[in-house]
């Protein structure tokens, strides 16, 4: 085999939209093209959200193309001062180019769904052809792209309707980038319908060639949508709806929100039947929830608990938890947040930290007031929650966990949780005694257990079960969890499982990453059924802390002193950009880099990494059909005899992965 030369010529710099075409999964879902169509719909929605346009039409053509037409201001077509290209061409051909980065009160979009700056550029990159027509200034401006590159220069003609404004985008998604070229109609219809009820007065139209036209317009918004979804089923108590947005004066007084932020919601409880939950941020659907949903749930839960305490409605021996209230709840939530941060490009989960507090401010006092104004209805909700609590406790007794497996003794370093309920409790595998000390103080003693690890565990890639159990550290992990080592083909016994979540929590550095990789190798190779069942998670502690001092009245829209945590360098850069745009005095902030979890105070560790409402977890998944493929990847990356294969792999994938060579 010829020796590979590794020099400057080996370094590739991908230009334009090439990164999207090379690695589409980093920018969008690749199961089907729905998300790339959603990017176009969301742009139209942002115009409606800003007050421009009353109707949006989505058309599915028989040739596989999708067309989105709005009544907004129309994408600018004049020459970009820096790029020296028409602005519409810049928007469709350049990543991180858009009009939504400036979130000041006088920005083009004060509140919008898109802040990652990829949007329609990804739609263009993954389409065989894309055509855009812009109506503004009495003219129709059109341009076409093929394979993401301009195929027809911008041309302008006089519009038939001089008053017409808006943008029409038609795209032909390229099937080679997706597992299936077909857009799931039910999901698309749900997306379109949800926009209509979230923005009362907006008409959303879905057309399919050869089929009846569907149209939605909800003048009463969420309340009307609830009636549509319930289909005649009765709620335990009247639907509770509310809305609160903060003006500049209120935002300045609170110091925790920005002007224009807030939420609208509707929530009701059912005794039986299927429940539903829809949450959105700036009209973007957040299917995986996030910090806004956590704040919404917390606010309502705390309000109901306060109502119960005030009226002595809590029976002895029953401790109500949030799941008791939310198990039978249906809700729709529409949050508006200025400084949005999402987990990933598909924006399915909000990670903006202050959104938790924002939603609590919106809902807690408002719901407590409503409960006290409607005490009989409030008692019905309490009765339903207590019924759920009794069911939970009865189930917990029926499936009581085992304190040990056979004659095994629990590890001496294990700091156990108080609850036996595996639907609530979690075990943190913590790197080192110092981090374990902080975590012990920070944890929720009711539901969170800790097992400190000493150094790096054994690489179990090529080890059998006997060797694994002979290792004291791995034996301690297996005993604490309550599951014996097993292979993918084994009929593993998970009945002794002692924790619903097993969370690997290591430092955000190279050593921490190595320990994390070794633990995941152990779980994937010697406890695959545990991974398959969704019990294994990885915590994501922040690498940076930014201390922002108070700036004085009127100078800092976000108020007084605050602390911002950043996961990595990219988040740090983004946070600093936000501070500059908020007109925080440059250089007044102090940036600290965490060397490890042990450096964090218990309060910081709880807030960033252990609090279920604000932490970031990655759930490990394992498809049984992909077990051999997964095994091959682990062998390549972790087997001692695959050094040459690893080097070749890193040469090929250096752009898309982070690796310690």
SEBAZA-199219 format. One record per residue (C-alpha): residue in three letters; z negated, y, x. Coordinates in steps of 0.05 Angstrom, whole numbers, padded with zeros to 5 digits, always signed. Layout:
AlaZYX ...
END
This chain:
Unk+00000+00000+00000 Unk+00020+00068+00028 Unk-00037+00114+00047 Unk-00045+00171-00002 Unk-00042+00241+00027 Unk-00093+00287-00004 Unk-00076+00360+00012 Unk-00061+00425-00024 Unk+00003+00396-00054 Unk-00040+00345-00092 Unk-00073+00400-00133 Unk-00038+00413-00199 Unk-00046+00478-00237 Unk-00024+00468-00309 Unk+00008+00529-00340 Unk+00014+00555-00411 Unk+00006+00501-00463 Unk+00015+00443-00416 Unk-00060+00426-00415 Unk-00057+00415-00490 Unk+00003+00370-00487 Unk-00027+00330-00429 Unk-00096+00322-00461 Unk-00091+00337-00536 Unk-00157+00303-00551 Unk-00194+00358-00514 Unk-00168+00410-00563 Unk-00161+00376-00631 Unk-00167+00311-00670 Unk-00111+00263-00653 Unk-00121+00214-00710 Unk-00075+00255-00754 Unk-00048+00327-00754 Unk-00096+00356-00807 Unk-00135+00397-00756 Unk-00074+00432-00726 Unk-00054+00452-00797 Unk-00125+00476-00809 Unk-00119+00524-00750 Unk-00063+00560-00788 Unk-00101+00559-00853 Unk-00163+00587-00819 Unk-00124+00645-00792 Unk-00100+00662-00862 Unk-00172+00655-00887 Unk-00198+00703-00834 Unk-00150+00755-00862 Unk-00176+00743-00932 Unk-00247+00745-00906 Unk-00232+00813-00875 Unk-00208+00837-00944 Unk-00132+00828-00938 Unk-00096+00785-00988 Unk-00113+00750-01053 Unk-00073+00685-01046 Unk-00057+00632-00994 Unk-00004+00579-01006 Unk+00001+00513-00968 Unk+00066+00473-00978 Unk+00079+00402-00956 Unk+00154+00391-00946 Unk+00190+00324-00950 Unk+00213+00330-00878 Unk+00141+00325-00854 Unk+00131+00399-00841 Unk+00074+00441-00868 Unk+00080+00515-00887 Unk+00022+00564-00895 Unk+00035+00632-00927 Unk-00015+00689-00932 Unk-00018+00761-00956 Unk-00055+00789-00896 Unk-00036+00845-00849 Unk+00014+00802-00811 Unk+00006+00782-00738 Unk+00023+00843-00693 Unk+00095+00840-00667 Unk+00094+00900-00620 Unk+00095+00891-00544 Unk+00031+00867-00512 Unk+00010+00920-00460 Unk-00009+00869-00407 Unk+00034+00807-00420 Unk+00097+00848-00435 Unk+00115+00801-00492 Unk+00111+00810-00568 Unk+00039+00799-00589 Unk+00060+00744-00638 Unk+00090+00705-00580 Unk+00026+00714-00539 Unk-00015+00687-00597 Unk+00027+00624-00603 Unk+00040+00608-00530 Unk-00024+00627-00493 Unk-00092+00595-00495 Unk-00152+00640-00501 Unk-00111+00697-00531 Unk-00132+00725-00598 Unk-00163+00782-00637 Unk-00231+00751-00650 Unk-00269+00757-00585 Unk-00295+00827-00599 Unk-00351+00821-00650 Unk-00373+00894-00651 Unk-00378+00928-00719 Unk-00312+00964-00709 Unk-00273+00903-00685 Unk-00210+00877-00720 Unk-00250+00815-00742 Unk-00324+00830-00745 Unk-00337+00760-00773 Unk-00286+00704-00766 Unk-00281+00629-00758 Unk-00245+00627-00692 Unk-00275+00648-00626 Unk-00252+00594-00578 Unk-00184+00626-00569 Unk-00140+00565-00576 Unk-00124+00562-00650 Unk-00050+00566-00668 Unk-00030+00558-00596 Unk-00053+00486-00602 Unk-00014+00478-00667 Unk+00048+00503-00631 Unk+00037+00459-00570 Unk+00032+00396-00611 Unk+00091+00411-00658 Unk+00164+00392-00649 Unk+00182+00458-00679 Unk+00144+00518-00706 Unk+00172+00578-00744 Unk+00134+00642-00757 Unk+00154+00700-00801 Unk+00113+00764-00803 Unk+00119+00816-00858 Unk+00095+00885-00839 Unk+00121+00957-00835 Unk+00175+00941-00886 Unk+00208+00889-00842 Unk+00211+00814-00834 Unk+00200+00792-00762 Unk+00216+00719-00746 Unk+00209+00675-00685 Unk+00216+00600-00671 Unk+00187+00552-00619 Unk+00205+00481-00599 Unk+00156+00437-00560 Unk+00111+00498-00554 Unk+00163+00541-00519 Unk+00202+00599-00549 Unk+00268+00574-00578 Unk+00288+00637-00615 Unk+00269+00707-00593 Unk+00234+00754-00641 Unk+00284+00785-00688 Unk+00271+00837-00742 Unk+00308+00852-00807 Unk+00293+00896-00866 Unk+00248+00862-00916 Unk+00271+00853-00988 Unk+00202+00877-01009 Unk+00181+00937-00967 Unk+00108+00932-00990 Unk+00100+00859-00972 Unk+00053+00841-00915 Unk+00030+00775-00888 Unk+00048+00716-00844 Unk+00085+00651-00859 Unk+00079+00594-00810 Unk+00117+00528-00816 Unk+00105+00473-00766 Unk+00131+00402-00754 Unk+00073+00364-00721 Unk+00099+00319-00665 Unk+00081+00246-00683 Unk+00075+00225-00610 Unk+00009+00263-00604 Unk-00025+00230-00664 Unk-00045+00160-00684 Unk-00014+00173-00752 Unk+00036+00227-00769 Unk+00011+00231-00841 Unk-00038+00284-00864 Unk-00093+00255-00909 Unk-00080+00290-00975 Unk-00151+00282-01002 Unk-00181+00316-00941 Unk-00129+00372-00941 Unk-00142+00384-01015 Unk-00217+00387-01002 Unk-00206+00438-00947 Unk-00162+00482-00990 Unk-00207+00477-01051 Unk-00269+00494-01011 Unk-00238+00559-00986 Unk-00228+00580-01059 Unk-00301+00571-01080 Unk-00328+00601-01016 Unk-00288+00665-01027 Unk-00292+00681-01102 Unk-00228+00713-01127 Unk-00184+00681-01075 Unk-00128+00637-01102 Unk-00112+00575-01060 Unk-00047+00539-01077 Unk-00024+00469-01055 Unk+00049+00452-01064 Unk+00082+00385-01051 Unk+00157+00378-01058 Unk+00171+00335-01118 Unk+00099+00340-01146 Unk+00059+00386-01191 Unk+00031+00449-01160 Unk-00045+00451-01154 Unk-00083+00517-01154 Unk-00157+00536-01148 Unk-00192+00601-01162 Unk-00267+00604-01172 Unk-00289+00671-01199 Unk-00362+00648-01201 Unk-00357+00615-01133 Unk-00408+00561-01116 Unk-00437+00556-01186 Unk-00369+00540-01215 Unk-00356+00491-01158 Unk-00421+00455-01174 Unk-00400+00445-01246 Unk-00334+00416-01220 Unk-00369+00368-01172 Unk-00425+00345-01219 Unk-00376+00322-01273 Unk-00427+00327-01328 Unk-00487+00299-01290 Unk-00551+00338-01303 Unk-00596+00368-01250 Unk-00671+00359-01248 Unk-00680+00434-01249 Unk-00630+00492-01258 Unk-00583+00504-01201 Unk-00612+00553-01151 Unk-00561+00601-01122 Unk-00572+00659-01076 Unk-00540+00705-01026 Unk-00567+00751-00972 Unk-00532+00791-00919 Unk-00565+00840-00871 Unk-00542+00912-00862 Unk-00548+00951-00798 Unk-00617+00979-00815 Unk-00646+00911-00833 Unk-00615+00879-00771 Unk-00646+00933-00727 Unk-00715+00923-00759 Unk-00713+00847-00752 Unk-00683+00846-00682 Unk-00660+00774-00692 Unk-00595+00783-00731 Unk-00534+00826-00729 Unk-00506+00870-00784 Unk-00461+00831-00832 Unk-00495+00764-00818 Unk-00525+00724-00874 Unk-00509+00668-00923 Unk-00493+00647-00994 Unk-00516+00581-01022 Unk-00526+00536-01083 Unk-00573+00477-01085 Unk-00593+00428-01139 Unk-00628+00361-01145 Unk-00604+00296-01178 Unk-00647+00237-01199 Unk-00589+00188-01190 Unk-00517+00183-01170 Unk-00480+00205-01108 Unk-00501+00270-01075 Unk-00457+00318-01036 Unk-00468+00369-00982 Unk-00418+00421-00958 Unk-00435+00471-00904 Unk-00390+00524-00874 Unk-00393+00579-00821 Unk-00346+00638-00832 Unk-00309+00592-00881 Unk-00299+00539-00827 Unk-00324+00470-00852 Unk-00380+00443-00809 Unk-00379+00369-00827 Unk-00432+00353-00774 Unk-00478+00409-00795 Unk-00511+00448-00740 Unk-00563+00502-00729 Unk-00546+00539-00794 Unk-00556+00477-00835 Unk-00622+00462-00799 Unk-00648+00532-00815 Unk-00626+00525-00887 Unk-00662+00459-00895 Unk-00724+00485-00859 Unk-00729+00548-00901 Unk-00726+00510-00967 Unk-00773+00455-00943 Unk-00826+00504-00920 Unk-00819+00543-00985 Unk-00831+00481-01026 Unk-00890+00460-00984 Unk-00921+00529-00992 Unk-00910+00524-01068 Unk-00944+00456-01069 Unk-01004+00481-01028 Unk-01013+00542-01071 Unk-01014+00501-01135 Unk-01050+00440-01105 Unk-00993+00392-01120 Unk-00998+00350-01056 Unk-01031+00282-01069 Unk-01080+00254-01018 Unk-01050+00206-00967 Unk-00979+00231-00973 Unk-00948+00275-00920 Unk-00882+00303-00945 Unk-00824+00306-00896 Unk-00758+00343-00901 Unk-00719+00279-00918 Unk-00761+00270-00981 Unk-00735+00336-01007 Unk-00664+00330-00984 Unk-00652+00256-01002 Unk-00631+00274-01073 Unk-00606+00345-01060 Unk-00535+00371-01069 Unk-00517+00436-01036 Unk-00463+00482-01013 Unk-00476+00532-00958 Unk-00433+00588-00931 Unk-00462+00624-00871 Unk-00433+00685-00838 Unk-00449+00690-00764 Unk-00423+00740-00714 Unk-00436+00705-00648 Unk-00410+00636-00665 Unk-00414+00578-00617 Unk-00389+00509-00637 Unk-00395+00440-00607 Unk-00324+00425-00585 Unk-00257+00455-00604 Unk-00256+00424-00673 Unk-00316+00467-00694 Unk-00349+00413-00736 Unk-00419+00430-00713 Unk-00450+00499-00702 Unk-00494+00507-00640 Unk-00509+00582-00645 Unk-00584+00582-00634 Unk-00603+00644-00673 Unk-00569+00616-00736 Unk-00631+00572-00749 Unk-00676+00633-00754 Unk-00622+00672-00792 Unk-00618+00620-00848 Unk-00694+00613-00851 Unk-00699+00688-00862 Unk-00647+00683-00916 Unk-00677+00626-00956 Unk-00751+00614-00946 Unk-00781+00675-00982 Unk-00725+00675-01033 Unk-00736+00602-01053 Unk-00812+00609-01054 Unk-00805+00669-01100 Unk-00757+00630-01146 Unk-00806+00571-01149 Unk-00864+00616-01169 Unk-00821+00650-01221 Unk-00800+00581-01249 Unk-00863+00538-01238 Unk-00843+00484-01288 Unk-00776+00474-01255 Unk-00810+00475-01187 Unk-00858+00420-01208 Unk-00798+00376-01227 Unk-00769+00384-01158 Unk-00837+00368-01127 Unk-00843+00305-01170 Unk-00775+00281-01146 Unk-00794+00295-01073 Unk-00859+00256-01081 Unk-00822+00198-01112 Unk-00777+00197-01051 Unk-00838+00200-01006 Unk-00871+00140-01042 Unk-00806+00100-01035 Unk-00804+00117-00961 Unk-00876+00096-00950 Unk-00867+00032-00989 Unk-00805+00015-00948 Unk-00843+00031-00883 Unk-00897-00019-00902 Unk-00846-00072-00921 Unk-00810-00066-00854 Unk-00869-00051-00810 Unk-00850-00048-00737 Unk-00878-00096-00685 Unk-00924-00066-00632 Unk-00900-00118-00583 Unk-00850-00173-00576 Unk-00882-00242-00568 Unk-00935-00236-00513 Unk-00903-00176-00481 Unk-00949-00118-00466 Unk-00924-00047-00478 Unk-00912-00008-00413 Unk-00973+00030-00388 Unk-00933+00095-00380 Unk-00908+00093-00451 Unk-00935+00152-00492 Unk-00925+00125-00563 Unk-00912+00162-00628 Unk-00959+00161-00686 Unk-00910+00139-00740 Unk-00884+00068-00749 Unk-00824+00092-00788 Unk-00761+00076-00747 Unk-00720+00122-00792 Unk-00759+00181-00762 Unk-00786+00163-00694 Unk-00751+00169-00627 Unk-00763+00149-00555 Unk-00746+00195-00497 Unk-00729+00162-00430 Unk-00751+00218-00383 Unk-00733+00227-00310 Unk-00796+00233-00267 Unk-00870+00244-00280 Unk-00866+00321-00277 Unk-00815+00324-00333 Unk-00856+00271-00369 Unk-00917+00317-00365 Unk-00880+00376-00396 Unk-00848+00331-00448 Unk-00916+00301-00466 Unk-00943+00370-00483 Unk-00879+00392-00517 Unk-00866+00331-00562 Unk-00880+00322-00635 Unk-00936+00270-00630 Unk-00921+00244-00700 Unk-00849+00222-00686 Unk-00834+00228-00611 Unk-00852+00177-00557 Unk-00841+00183-00481 Unk-00827+00134-00425 Unk-00824+00167-00356 Unk-00778+00133-00306 Unk-00790+00129-00231 Unk-00727+00146-00192 Unk-00659+00113-00204 Unk-00658+00048-00243 Unk-00619-00013-00221 Unk-00543-00013-00229 Unk-00536-00071-00278 Unk-00460-00072-00280 Unk-00453-00141-00248 Unk-00523-00168-00262 Unk-00543-00223-00310 Unk-00600-00219-00361 Unk-00649-00256-00315 Unk-00639-00204-00260 Unk-00646-00147-00310 Unk-00713-00173-00336 Unk-00738-00184-00265 Unk-00732-00109-00253 Unk-00798-00077-00274 Unk-00767-00010-00295 Unk-00714-00042-00339 Unk-00763-00092-00367 Unk-00808-00034-00387 Unk-00749-00001-00423 Unk-00731-00065-00460 Unk-00803-00079-00480 Unk-00815-00007-00504 Unk-00752-00008-00547 Unk-00767-00078-00573 Unk-00698-00108-00560 Unk-00683-00162-00508 Unk-00622-00156-00462 Unk-00560-00188-00493 Unk-00484-00190-00487 Unk-00430-00167-00535 Unk-00418-00237-00560 Unk-00492-00253-00571 Unk-00526-00253-00639 Unk-00576-00200-00618 Unk-00642-00194-00655 Unk-00655-00121-00671 Unk-00712-00136-00720 Unk-00763-00116-00666 Unk-00732-00048-00655 Unk-00789+00002-00648 Unk-00751+00068-00649 Unk-00693+00094-00690 Unk-00668+00139-00634 Unk-00670+00123-00560 Unk-00655+00188-00522 Unk-00636+00191-00449 Unk-00665+00258-00423 Unk-00649+00273-00350 Unk-00640+00336-00308 Unk-00574+00374-00314 Unk-00555+00360-00241 Unk-00519+00307-00200 Unk-00581+00261-00194 Unk-00595+00268-00268 Unk-00523+00251-00284 Unk-00528+00189-00239 Unk-00591+00165-00273 Unk-00558+00177-00340 Unk-00497+00136-00320 Unk-00541+00079-00296 Unk-00581+00078-00361 Unk-00517+00080-00403 Unk-00489+00022-00362 Unk-00552-00017-00378 Unk-00546-00003-00453 Unk-00470-00014-00458 Unk-00471-00078-00416 Unk-00539-00109-00435 Unk-00555-00080-00504 Unk-00486-00067-00536 Unk-00511-00082-00607 Unk-00561-00026-00599 Unk-00504+00022-00581 Unk-00460-00006-00636 Unk-00514+00008-00687 Unk-00517+00081-00664 Unk-00588+00082-00635 Unk-00571+00110-00565 Unk-00567+00185-00552 Unk-00561+00231-00492 Unk-00598+00298-00490 Unk-00563+00360-00463 Unk-00614+00406-00430 Unk-00591+00476-00411 Unk-00575+00493-00339 Unk-00588+00568-00346 Unk-00638+00615-00378 Unk-00620+00688-00389 Unk-00679+00736-00401 Unk-00654+00797-00438 Unk-00703+00855-00439 Unk-00711+00904-00496 Unk-00659+00959-00491 Unk-00691+01013-00533 Unk-00677+01032-00605 Unk-00604+01037-00624 Unk-00577+01010-00558 Unk-00581+00936-00569 Unk-00555+00910-00636 Unk-00593+00845-00626 Unk-00660+00881-00621 Unk-00716+00871-00571 Unk-00728+00824-00514 Unk-00699+00754-00522 Unk-00682+00691-00485 Unk-00614+00658-00484 Unk-00603+00586-00459 Unk-00536+00563-00432 Unk-00512+00492-00425 Unk-00466+00504-00366 Unk-00426+00557-00327 Unk-00376+00567-00383 Unk-00431+00581-00434 Unk-00465+00628-00384 Unk-00400+00667-00376 Unk-00391+00670-00451 Unk-00463+00693-00462 Unk-00456+00749-00410 Unk-00392+00772-00444 Unk-00429+00775-00510 Unk-00485+00816-00479 Unk-00435+00865-00450 Unk-00401+00873-00517 Unk-00469+00885-00549 Unk-00476+00942-00500 Unk-00537+00912-00466 Unk-00546+00950-00401 Unk-00508+00910-00348 Unk-00554+00880-00295 Unk-00616+00889-00338 Unk-00618+00815-00354 Unk-00647+00761-00308 Unk-00612+00694-00298 Unk-00652+00633-00279 Unk-00623+00565-00261 Unk-00665+00505-00280 Unk-00671+00455-00222 Unk-00699+00403-00270 Unk-00734+00390-00335 Unk-00801+00392-00298 Unk-00790+00467-00285 Unk-00789+00482-00359 Unk-00853+00501-00395 Unk-00870+00455-00454 Unk-00848+00511-00502 Unk-00780+00517-00468 Unk-00770+00442-00465 Unk-00786+00436-00539 Unk-00741+00493-00559 Unk-00681+00472-00518 Unk-00682+00396-00514 Unk-00733+00363-00561 Unk-00734+00404-00625 Unk-00688+00367-00675 Unk-00667+00434-00704 Unk-00643+00468-00640 Unk-00630+00413-00589 Unk-00562+00384-00571 Unk-00553+00308-00572 Unk-00492+00265-00560 Unk-00492+00200-00598 Unk-00464+00141-00560 Unk-00414+00100-00601 Unk-00384+00031-00589 Unk-00327+00002-00630 Unk-00332-00074-00629 Unk-00256-00078-00627 Unk-00256-00037-00562 Unk-00310-00077-00526 Unk-00262-00106-00473 Unk-00232-00037-00460 Unk-00301-00007-00452 Unk-00322-00063-00405 Unk-00261-00050-00363 Unk-00278+00024-00357 Unk-00349+00010-00338 Unk-00327-00040-00286 Unk-00279+00011-00256 Unk-00332+00066-00254 Unk-00395+00027-00238 Unk-00376-00038-00202 Unk-00392-00036-00127 Unk-00326-00071-00111 Unk-00282-00019-00146 Unk-00288+00039-00097 Unk-00213+00042-00085 Unk-00198+00039-00160 Unk-00247+00096-00172 Unk-00213+00140-00121 Unk-00145+00128-00152 Unk-00173+00141-00221 Unk-00204+00207-00200 Unk-00138+00229-00168 Unk-00104+00216-00234 Unk-00156+00246-00280 Unk-00187+00301-00236 Unk-00168+00356-00285 Unk-00202+00325-00346 Unk-00267+00297-00319 Unk-00328+00319-00280 Unk-00344+00269-00226 Unk-00390+00267-00165 Unk-00348+00237-00109 
END
